[in-house]
Amino acid sequence: MLQMMISKRIGRKQFHFTVQGNNFHETVAEYDRLSFSDVAACGLCGSDNLDLTSRVAQDKFKYTSIRCLDCRADLTFGKTQKDDQTVFLRRREGGELDWRAMDKSDR
């Protein structure tokens, strides 16, 4: 079993993930499932006070996102339809990250 450590910077925090596979190819394939880049700052307010969050809606929909702890904006991870273990950061049609302002009902 081979393992690889991956570091992702989200705001001012560094997160470390370990992936593993039976051989080099499988290990790199697992690494590719974390196909998102570092996120330096909130796309709405510019703060680097970001954190990873998760939640379950309606007892069945699982969401993982990056949350700005200053303005509470949210950048949600998406999953591919073929493989729900492969994640990416949602983007708008123009290619920019899809930061969403806090919904007033979240207050």
Residue pairs with C-beta under 8 A, 6 or more apart in sequence:
1 20
1 21
1 22
2 20
2 21
2 22
2 23
2 24
2 26
2 27
3 18
3 19
3 20
3 27
4 18
4 19
4 20
4 27
4 28
4 30
4 31
5 16
5 17
5 18
6 16
6 17
6 18
6 19
6 31
6 34
7 14
7 15
7 16
7 17
8 14
8 15
8 17
8 34
8 36
8 38
9 15
9 38
9 39
9 40
10 38
10 39
10 50
10 51
10 52
10 66
11 39
11 40
11 41
11 42
11 47
11 48
11 49
11 50
11 51
11 66
12 48
12 49
12 50
13 50
13 51
15 52
17 34
19 27
19 30
19 31
19 33
19 34
20 27
20 30
21 27
21 28
21 29
21 30
32 86
33 83
33 85
33 86
33 87
34 87
35 86
35 87
35 88
36 77
36 87
36 88
36 89
37 89
39 50
39 66
39 75
39 89
39 97
40 48
41 47
41 48
41 50
42 48
42 49
42 50
42 68
42 70
42 71
42 73
42 99
43 73
43 75
43 96
43 97
43 99
44 68
44 71
44 73
44 99
44 101
45 68
45 70
45 71
45 73
47 68
47 69
47 70
47 71
49 68
49 69
49 70
50 66
50 67
50 68
50 69
51 66
51 67
51 69
52 64
52 65
52 66
52 67
53 64
53 65
53 66
53 67
54 62
54 63
54 64
54 65
55 62
55 63
55 65
56 62
56 63
57 63
63 76
63 77
64 76
64 77
64 87
65 74
65 75
65 76
65 77
66 74
66 75
66 77
66 89
67 73
67 74
67 75
68 74
68 99
71 101
71 102
72 102
72 106
73 99
73 100
73 101
73 102
74 99
74 100
74 102
75 89
75 90
75 97
75 98
75 99
75 100
76 89
76 90
76 98
76 100
77 87
77 88
77 89
77 90
78 87
78 88
78 89
78 90
79 85
79 86
79 87
79 88
80 86
80 88
89 97
89 98
90 97
90 98
91 97
91 98
92 98
